[in-house]
Every structure is written in C-alpha cells, then in structure tokens.
Amino acid sequence: MASKISFDRKFIFVHISKVAGVSIANAITKYCYQVSIINKIAWRLHLPFVGAERKLDRLLYHRWGHAYASELKEFLGEEEYNKFFKFAFVRNPFDRELSDYLYILGKPSHYLHKTANSLIFEDFLKWRIENDLILQSHFVYDRNGSCLVDEIGHYENLIDDFKKILSKLNIEAELPHKNQSSRSKKDSKNAKLLKYYNSKAIDILTTGYSDDFKNFGYDLEPPI
C-alpha cells in the first residue's frame, strides 16, 4: 500500500512502514489519487511504469510504497507542495523495530529474511544500523532537519489522533475496528520487549535511532 495524495481535498499521507499505514491508507483511499492497475502490476513484476502519470505512480510506489515527504515535495515543487495538508504517523522505535524484526522472520520472501534469520535481535539491529538504516525521521524531515509535514500522529494514540486529522481535513473515514488491548495482550507485549531488549539491544537502538527518539518525543527505555 502506497503513500496517498488527494488533489481534490489537498492532503498527503506519508506512509511510514509498520505504523498502521495500510489501515490508514485504506480508510482514506476513496478521496485519493489511484495508481493505475497496469502500473500496480508493473511494480509487482519489476517492469517499467507506463502512461501519462507514470512518474507519480512510480514515486508513490517507490521504496515499497513508502515515499519520503522530501521526494513528494521535489516532485510537486515547493509552491504546490505547500498547498497540501501533510500528515504521517510514527511509532515508538522499541515497538516498531521489534515488530519489523518478527515480521521479517516470519516472511521468507522478505529481502532481509536470510539476514534476520541468521542473527539474534541485537546483532540484527546493529547490522541494520550499519547497512540498511531507514529512520522514521527520514520520511518526514529533510536533510537540514526541517519537518516537512503539518501533523504527526502517534501509533500509541492512533484512533484519537486519526480523528483529529480527519476533522482538519473535513472528511469522513473509519479505521478497522480494533478492540482495546486486554491485560493478556499487554502482558504478552511486555514479555516480548523484556525477552528481546537486553541492555545491549537498548543501547544499540537508542544510539542508532536517536533522531527518532528526539524528534518524536519517545523515552529511551522500552515502554513496559
């Protein structure tokens, strides 16, 4: 699922991976520009994009559908980009990186599966920082440290933050129903954090992902 742009409603959703982006994109898709079916197929088959809007389609599907705000700004031009309301959602790096690691382990077709499967979590974090680091900050900040979006919601407050953004956009949308976390689910999440985040892993993550902790206001300890 790609980042979303609405030319009619003048908004852009910058889709950061592992932050409920698919649910958000599905909820607002009826208001948004649609990548052509042909180019969706072309993307899956690694073929050239075609048609008058091929450059936009290619951009929206760049990096597995996760275009940076800076790339969208460059494509539209600063004057046009500033006419849009831009938003994104972020997630606590402790949760996000562990979620991503477990997702990669469970998906043999993922390009990092062999790497993740051969390393314990703390070593995978270190490898990724050295070889494949993509911060959440990269999606919404430019190289000069300027934030390029108007609103940043938090995964931990997903429903309420999404409603606030809908109000600003003056549109109606609904996320898939999600039950409040039960005690057992919270205990399971905490057990996973305790299992994977020893002192070494905490130090590796907070050092390598320091910009995300600073930019989005997360504590430097696992959210247990």
N, C-alpha and C positions, 0 to 999 in steps of 0.2 A: 504494500500500500504506500503510495507516494505522498509527499507534501501536497498541500492543497492551496489553490488560488481561486478566488472568486472575483471576476471582473465586474459583475453586476453589483455585488454587495461590498466590493472593495476591501477584502481581507485576505490575509495569507496565514496559513497554518504551517509552521516549520516543524516537521515531524522528526523528533528525536527517537531513536530506537529504544525499545524496552521501557517505554513510558506511556503505555496505553494509547499509543498513537494510532493503531488500527481502529480501535473503538471510536476515537475522536474523529478520525477521517471518515469513517462510515456514517457517523451521526450528521456530519455537515456536508456530505458529498453532493446532496441534491442542489446545493447552492453554488457548486464549484465547477470550474472548467474540467472537462473529462478528456483524459488521454485517449486517443483513438484505439479501437480494438486491435487494429493492424499493428500499431506500434507497441501495444502491450505484448502481443505475440512476438514481435521482433525482439523486444527486450529479453524475453524468456529464452529465445533461440539464439541470442547474441548476433542478431542481424542488424543491418543499418536501418535507422528510422526513416520514414518517408512522409510526404505530404507537406502542406504549407506550414503546419505548426510543428514540424519535426524537431526544431531546436528547443521549443518549450517542452515538448513531450520528453525529449532526451534529458533535459535538465531536471524535470520533475521525477524522473526515474533514475537519475544519477545516484550513485552510492546506494544501490538497492532501495531507492525511493526516499532517500534522506538528504535532500539538497540543503546546503548551508544558506542562511539568510544573506550572507555576503554574495553568494552566487546568484541568488534571485535579484538582489539589488543591482548587480552588474548587468544582468540580462535585461531588466526593466529600465535601467537608468535611474539615477538618484531622484530626479524630479518626480517621475512616475511612481517609483517605489514608495516615496513619502506620502503618496495619496492613499495608501493602503493601511489598514489596521493590521499589525503583525503580532502574532502570538505563538507561544510554544509552551510545552510542559516539560518539567525536569523532575528528577527523582534522586533520592539520597544515594550517593555513589556506593555506599556499602551494599544496599539492596540491589541496585542496578547491576553492578559488576558481578555479584554472585548469581543473580538471576540470569545474566547473559552467559556466564560460565556453565551453569547447569543446562541451559538451553542448547549451547553448543555441544556439550557432551551427549545430549540426547538426540542430536540431529547429525547422523553420519554424512549427509550431503553438504554440511556447512564447511566452508573453505578453511576454517580453523579447527575442525573436529580432531584431526590427527594430532595437531599440536596440543590441544587441550587434553586429549586422552592420554598423552604421554607425560603430562606434568601434573603435580599436585597444585592446588589452587594458588598458593603464594608464589610458586615459581611461574605459573601461567600469568599472574598479574605482572610480575617482573618482566617476563618475555614480552607481554603486550605493550607495556610502557616503553620498552626499548625498540619494538619492531612494528607495532600496529596501533599506536595510541590515537584514539579519537575521543576527545573530551566532549561533554555536553556543551561546554563553553564555545567550542568551535562552531557549533550550529547557530549561535545567536550573537556572538561577539566578533568584531573584525580584528585584524592583526594589531590595531592600535589600542585595543581594549575598550572600544566603544560598543555598547549594546545596540543591536540593530532591530530589536523588536519592541513593541509597545507594552506588552503584557507577558509575564512569565507565571504560569500556573504551576502548582506542585502536585505531583502524583499522590502525595500523602493527604491532600485535601482536594482530590480530583473533582468530586461532584460539585462542591460549593464553588470552587474556582472556575469550573466549566460554566456554571450558571451565570456567574458574574460576567464572563466573556460573552456569552450569548446575549445578555442584557445590553452590553455595549454595542454589539453588532446588530441588535434589534432583529434577531432571527430566532426560530424555534427549532430545537433539536433535543434528542434524548439519548443518553448513553445506555448501553445494555444494562439491565438491572443487575446490581451486584449487592448481595447480602452483606450486612455489616460483619466484620471479622469476628468469629466466635473465639472464645477463650482457647479452644483446642488449636485453632488455626494460628493464633498469636503465639501460642506455646511452640508450635511446630516451626514457625518462622524464627523465633528466638533460638531454638535449638540448632537450626541451620547456621545462623550467624555465629553462635558460640563454637560450632563444630569447625567452621572454615576460617574464622578470623582469630588466629592467634596473634601474639604481639608483633611478630614479624610481618604477617599479612597486613595488619593495621598500619604499620609504619610504611610499608611499600605503597599501599593505597593512598594514604593521606599525603604522602610526599609526591607521588606521581600524578595524583589527581587534585593537587592543591588548589588550582584555579577554580574547579567546580565547587569545592567546599567554600571558598572565599566568595565567589560570585553569586552563589545561590543560598548562602546562609546556613549550611549544614554543619552540625557538630562533628568534631574529629574523633568521635567514638561511635561504635556500632549502635544503632537505635534499638536497644534491648530494654 
